[in-house]
Amino acid sequence: MDDRRELPRKLAHEHLARGDATGWFEALYAEADGKEQVVPWADMQINPHFAAWLAAHPRPEAAKRALVIGCGLGDDAEALAAVGFQVVAFDVSPTAVAWCRDRFPASTVQYAVADLLKLPEDWIGRFELVLEIYTVQVLPVELRRQAFERMAQAVAADGTLLVIARGRDATDEPCNMPWPLLHDELKFIETCGLREVSFEDFLDQECPPVRRFRAEYRRPATITSAKS
Ligand SMILES: C[S@@+](CC[C@H](N)C(=O)[O-])C[C@H]1O[C@@H](n2cnc3c(N)ncnc32)[C@H](O)[C@@H]1O
């Protein structure tokens, strides 16, 4: 896996050195040219920590909208569509979005090119479920609050935000990209009008195991005024 990280790390380093925090994703997907082996996070299947969460939650009874942030090659978005969500899935990389459309030509998912840091206005407050997997951990620390603020804004009243990321303690050695999150960084989400419902800190089944956080947040339902 670490060999697969060489190219992304080089591209990230070059783009970040010229102040471009997100340009390296498109450069990587374009370089991959349809070969998923070049993209280290492209497992071509649903994320197992998301699959476990989804299995533990009832399917939506009425049509519910979900937003998938940094959707990569689309497997998590497709899994949500398969259980009945109306899904919008976006990525900053046009090549990744085109790749999703090629992989899933009959999909009901609405794939879009967009930047989380410039969230489209008409997505604000619109989604009953917002899903973020491994995107904030590839953004520089100084952009993370803005990223969390934007994803929180997309959550509808009574809606959920699910974040899955690598985790670390403040005393851990800083790693090369991906850059794991601190629980304290996630706590910022609670200043964006959401409340933490659950926070899990665990080692996964990889060899060697990787520390992960899975955190769920909820926006309170709007309070309707009582009849007098
Ligand atoms: C580490 S990958 C994870 C992809 C996918 N979520 C997964 O778990 O396989 C991060 C993804 O986020 C996208 N991304 C990075 N910054 C973004 C931004 N500001 N807005 C939208 N997508 C972004 C990248 O292009 C990439 O596809």
The ligand as an SDF file (V2000), in Angstrom:
LIG
                    3D

 27 29  0  0  0  0  0  0  0  0999 V2000
   -8.8610    9.9720    0.2770 C   0  0  0  0  0  0  0  0  0  0  0  0
  -10.0310   10.1520   -0.9900 S   0  0  0  0  0  0  0  0  0  0  0  0
  -11.4340    9.2490   -0.3480 C   0  0  0  0  0  0  0  0  0  0  0  0
  -12.4380    8.9600   -1.4210 C   0  0  0  0  0  0  0  0  0  0  0  0
  -13.6730    8.1920   -0.9180 C   0  0  0  0  0  0  0  0  0  0  0  0
  -14.4090    8.9610    0.0630 N   0  0  0  0  0  0  0  0  0  0  0  0
  -13.2610    6.8600   -0.3730 C   0  0  0  0  0  0  0  0  0  0  0  0
  -13.3230    6.6730    0.8460 O   0  0  0  0  0  0  0  0  0  0  0  0
  -12.8540    5.9990   -1.1830 O   0  0  0  0  0  0  0  0  0  0  0  0
  -10.5690   11.8500   -0.8280 C   0  0  0  0  0  0  0  0  0  0  0  0
  -11.4800   12.2610   -1.9650 C   0  0  0  0  0  0  0  0  0  0  0  0
  -11.9520   13.5770   -1.6960 O   0  0  0  0  0  0  0  0  0  0  0  0
  -11.8500   14.3580   -2.8510 C   0  0  0  0  0  0  0  0  0  0  0  0
  -11.6880   15.7440   -2.3680 N   0  0  0  0  0  0  0  0  0  0  0  0
  -10.6180   16.2960   -1.7820 C   0  0  0  0  0  0  0  0  0  0  0  0
  -10.8500   17.5740   -1.4470 N   0  0  0  0  0  0  0  0  0  0  0  0
  -12.1080   17.8320   -1.8360 C   0  0  0  0  0  0  0  0  0  0  0  0
  -12.9380   18.9820   -1.7750 C   0  0  0  0  0  0  0  0  0  0  0  0
  -12.4800   20.1270   -1.2510 N   0  0  0  0  0  0  0  0  0  0  0  0
  -14.1840   18.9150   -2.2550 N   0  0  0  0  0  0  0  0  0  0  0  0
  -14.6460   17.7440   -2.8040 C   0  0  0  0  0  0  0  0  0  0  0  0
  -13.9180   16.6260   -2.8990 N   0  0  0  0  0  0  0  0  0  0  0  0
  -12.6570   16.6630   -2.4200 C   0  0  0  0  0  0  0  0  0  0  0  0
  -10.6650   13.7880   -3.6060 C   0  0  0  0  0  0  0  0  0  0  0  0
  -10.6800   14.0710   -4.9810 O   0  0  0  0  0  0  0  0  0  0  0  0
  -10.8040   12.3040   -3.3170 C   0  0  0  0  0  0  0  0  0  0  0  0
  -11.6120   11.6520   -4.2560 O   0  0  0  0  0  0  0  0  0  0  0  0
  1  2  1  0
  2  3  1  0
  2 10  1  0
  3  4  1  0
  4  5  1  0
  5  6  1  0
  5  7  1  0
  7  8  2  0
  7  9  1  0
 10 11  1  0
 11 12  1  0
 11 26  1  0
 12 13  1  0
 13 14  1  0
 13 24  1  0
 14 15  1  0
 14 23  1  0
 15 16  2  0
 16 17  1  0
 17 18  1  0
 17 23  2  0
 18 19  1  0
 18 20  2  0
 20 21  1  0
 21 22  2  0
 22 23  1  0
 24 25  1  0
 24 26  1  0
 26 27  1  0
M  CHG  2   2   1   9  -1
M  END
$$$$
